[in-house]
Amino acid sequence: MKITLLAIGKTDQKQIDQLIEEYTKRLNFYVSFTFTVIPDIKNVKNLSESQQKQAEGNEILKRISTSDTLVLLDENGKAYSSIGFSEFLQKKMNSGIKNVVFVIGGPYGFSEDIYIRSNGKISLSSMTFSHQMVRLFFIEQLYRGFTILKNEPYHHR
């Protein structure tokens, strides 16, 4: 199975980028993982919230195939414990899915087209985090999930 994380807009904090690189390197030991940043939409000042979500949604759709399983990181998604999330990952692997694409949307969330195309939603927390921090938290949780599946001591039970 391959895992892809798509995120709208670049990170402007080097410390976060360094940690993302570190966890990406660790994660690739367990699974084929790709993190792709979709550039910010240009001229957003001239776009309504709806138009911005639609433009971002179009960019997301360009990067996924019809066979991909699309999971949105969304505040209204299902919340998992770390162990529950590792079980979610195991079920995806057991089902023979070739590519799971997780998406972090832009500042206003996702377009209706993306919600329609999605195969599920996950919430990392009921708290609000910056989109930059969510990238790091999610990649770390992916890493944690795989260490749990391998019974490694990273996650203390």
C-alpha positions in Angstrom: 0.0 0.0 0.0 1.1 3.6 -0.7 0.1 6.6 1.4 0.0 10.1 0.0 -0.6 13.3 2.0 -1.7 16.3 0.0 -1.7 19.7 1.6 -2.7 23.2 0.3 0.1 25.8 0.6 3.7 25.7 1.6 5.0 25.7 5.2 6.9 28.9 6.0 8.5 27.6 9.2 11.8 25.8 8.8 11.5 24.0 12.1 8.2 22.4 11.1 9.7 21.4 7.7 12.7 19.8 9.5 10.4 17.7 11.7 8.2 16.7 8.8 11.3 15.6 6.9 12.4 13.6 10.0 9.1 11.8 10.4 8.8 11.2 6.6 12.2 9.5 6.6 11.1 7.3 9.5 7.8 6.5 8.0 9.3 5.4 4.7 10.9 2.5 6.6 7.3 1.0 7.0 5.4 2.2 4.0 5.7 4.0 0.7 4.8 7.6 1.7 4.7 10.8 -0.3 4.0 14.2 1.0 2.9 16.7 -1.7 2.3 20.4 -1.3 -0.2 21.9 -3.6 0.8 25.6 -4.2 -1.5 28.3 -2.9 -4.1 29.5 -5.3 -3.1 32.7 -6.9 -5.1 35.9 -6.6 -7.3 34.6 -3.7 -8.1 38.2 -2.7 -10.3 38.3 -5.9 -12.0 35.1 -5.0 -14.9 34.3 -2.7 -14.6 31.6 -0.1 -16.6 29.3 -2.3 -14.5 30.1 -5.4 -11.3 29.5 -3.4 -12.5 26.1 -2.2 -13.5 25.2 -5.7 -10.1 26.1 -7.1 -8.3 24.2 -4.4 -10.6 21.2 -5.0 -9.8 21.2 -8.7 -6.1 21.1 -7.8 -6.7 18.2 -5.5 -8.7 16.3 -8.1 -5.8 16.7 -10.6 -3.5 14.8 -8.3 -5.7 11.7 -7.5 -6.8 8.8 -9.6 -10.2 7.1 -9.7 -8.7 4.1 -7.9 -7.3 6.1 -4.9 -9.0 6.0 -1.6 -9.5 9.6 -0.6 -9.6 10.5 3.1 -10.1 14.1 4.2 -8.6 15.5 7.4 -11.7 17.4 8.5 -12.9 18.7 11.8 -16.2 16.8 11.3 -14.5 13.5 10.7 -14.2 10.4 12.8 -11.8 10.8 15.8 -9.4 7.9 16.5 -7.1 7.1 19.3 -3.6 6.3 18.1 -4.3 2.6 18.5 -7.6 3.0 16.7 -5.9 4.8 13.9 -3.3 2.0 13.6 -6.2 -0.4 13.3 -7.7 1.8 10.6 -4.4 1.6 8.7 -4.3 -2.2 9.1 -7.8 -2.6 7.7 -6.8 -0.5 4.7 -3.8 -2.7 4.1 -5.8 -5.9 4.6 -8.4 -4.7 2.1 -5.9 -4.6 -0.7 -6.1 -0.9 -1.3 -3.2 0.3 -3.4 -3.1 4.0 -2.6 -4.7 6.0 0.3 -4.6 9.7 -0.2 -5.1 11.9 2.9 -5.8 15.6 2.2 -5.4 18.7 4.4 -7.5 21.4 2.8 -7.1 25.1 2.6 -8.2 27.7 5.2 -11.9 27.3 4.4 -12.0 23.5 4.1 -13.1 21.5 1.1 -15.3 22.1 -2.0 -18.5 20.1 -2.4 -16.8 18.1 -5.2 -14.1 16.9 -2.8 -16.6 15.8 -0.2 -18.5 13.9 -2.8 -15.3 12.2 -4.1 -14.0 11.4 -0.6 -14.2 7.9 0.9 -14.0 9.1 4.5 -13.1 11.9 6.9 -10.8 11.8 9.9 -10.5 14.4 12.7 -7.2 14.8 14.5 -8.8 16.7 17.3 -11.8 18.8 18.2 -9.2 21.6 18.7 -8.2 23.9 15.9 -4.5 23.7 14.7 -2.7 25.6 12.0 -2.5 23.8 8.7 1.3 23.8 9.1 1.1 22.0 12.4 -1.6 19.5 11.2 0.9 18.2 8.6 3.5 17.4 11.3 0.9 16.0 13.7 -0.6 13.8 11.0 2.7 12.4 9.7 3.8 11.7 13.2 0.6 9.8 13.8 1.1 7.8 10.7 4.6 6.9 12.0 3.1 6.1 15.4 0.4 3.9 13.8 3.0 1.8 12.0 5.2 1.4 15.1 2.1 0.2 17.0 1.4 -2.3 14.2 5.0 -3.6 14.5 4.8 -3.7 18.3 7.7 -1.3 18.6 8.3 0.7 21.8 7.7 4.2 20.3 4.1 4.1 21.6 4.0 3.3 25.3 1.0 1.2 26.3 
